[in-house]
Amino acid sequence: MKQFQKIALALSASILIMGCQSIQNKLKTSQPLKPNTAQHLIEEAKAELDQYEEFDVSDEGMITFTAQLPRFSRYTWDPVSITESSYQIACEDLRYFTERGFVIKTWFAGPRGRAEYYNMTRCEEEASSRK
């Protein structure tokens, strides 16, 4: 009986560790993508998004949206909210730019925050999985 308890304990611990690692991997920042857009479109994006403090457009064609939690607060980012908001911003709100080769980076700064990168391919992949 003691042998069974040792095996069960070892098996339970290994399953728990594997589960924690898989959750942690899902919460990591997605990999940066390379924009593929024309210079005149970059200038258009800069002109259109310049009025919004949360957006920045790089010379390479990456549009960055930044959201930040208040300093010294107890709040943390919710991973599901980050995923949903990132998709909404990149694949719906800024779809015009995503369709034209821009990469949208959503950066949620603060505890449990992360960055997500979207291009049209990722938007299409996630759209098909949402149906």
N, C-alpha and C positions, 0 to 999 in steps of 0.2 A: 504494500500500500504506500509506503514512503517513497518508493521509486516512482510510482504513478504521480504523486504530488510534485515531485521534483520536475518530472517531464511536463506536467500540466503548467507549472509555474514558469518554466523556461519557455514553453510555447506561448503562453499568455503574454509574457514580457516581450517576446520577439514580435508578436502581432501588434501589440501596443506601440512599439517603436516604429514599425513599418507604417502604421496608420498615422502617427504623428509626422513622419517624414513626408508622406503623401499629401497631408494637409499643408505642411509648410511649403512644399513645391508648388501647390496651387496658388499660394499667396505671394509668390515672388513676382518681381517686376518682369513684364514681358520684354523680349529682346528688341533693341532698337532696329528700325527698318530704314532703308535708304529711299529718300524721295526721288521721284522721277517726273519733274514738271518743268515747264518753260519759264524763263525769266520774266516775261510780261505777266504771267499769272501770279508769280511771286509778288510783283509790284502791286497787282490788283488786290491780292490778299492783305498785303501790308496796309494799303489805303482803306480797305473795308473794315479790318479788324483793329485798326489803330485806336479807335474810339473806346475800345474795351480794355480795361486794366488787366483783366485775367488772361488775355491772349498776347502771344508774342510770335512773330513770323521771322524765321531765320532766312538768311540769304540763300540757303541750300533748298528751302522749300518745306521745312518742318514747322508746323503750327503747334505751339505749346500752350495748353490751357493749364493754369495753376490755381489750385484751391488750397487754402491753408487754414488750419485750425488756429483758434486764438492761442497766443503764447501763454504758457503756465496754466493751461486749463486741464481739466481731468478728462476731456473728451478724447476719443480715439476714432479712427476711421473704421467703418464697417466694410469688410471685403466685398459683400454682395452689393452694397451701395456704390462702391468704387467701380465694380464691373458694369453695373447697369448704367451709371452715369457716363462712364467712358464710352460705352457703346452708343448711348444717346447723343453725346456730343460729336463723336467722330463719324458715325455712320448715318445719323439722321440730321442733326443741326448743321454740321459742316459738310454734308454729303457733296455739295457742289465742288468743294475743294478736294475732297477725297477722290472723287471720280476723275479729277484732273491731275492725279499723280502726287498729291501732297501726302505727307505722313502726319497724322495727328498724334501728338503726345499729350496724354492727360496725366498731370502730376498732382497727386494728393499728398501734400506735405504735412508732416506731423506724425504722432504715434500711430503705428500700424498702417501708415500711408504707403503708397507705391506709385510707380509710373506705369502706364499702359501705352503701347504704340499700336496704331491702327493705320492700315492702308486699305485699298479697295478689296484686295484679296481676303484679308482678315474679316472685313465687314461682311462680305458675301458668305464666308464660312460660318460666321456666327449667326447670320440671318437664317441660314438653312437649319441650323441646330435649334433655333428659337421657335420654329414652326411646329 
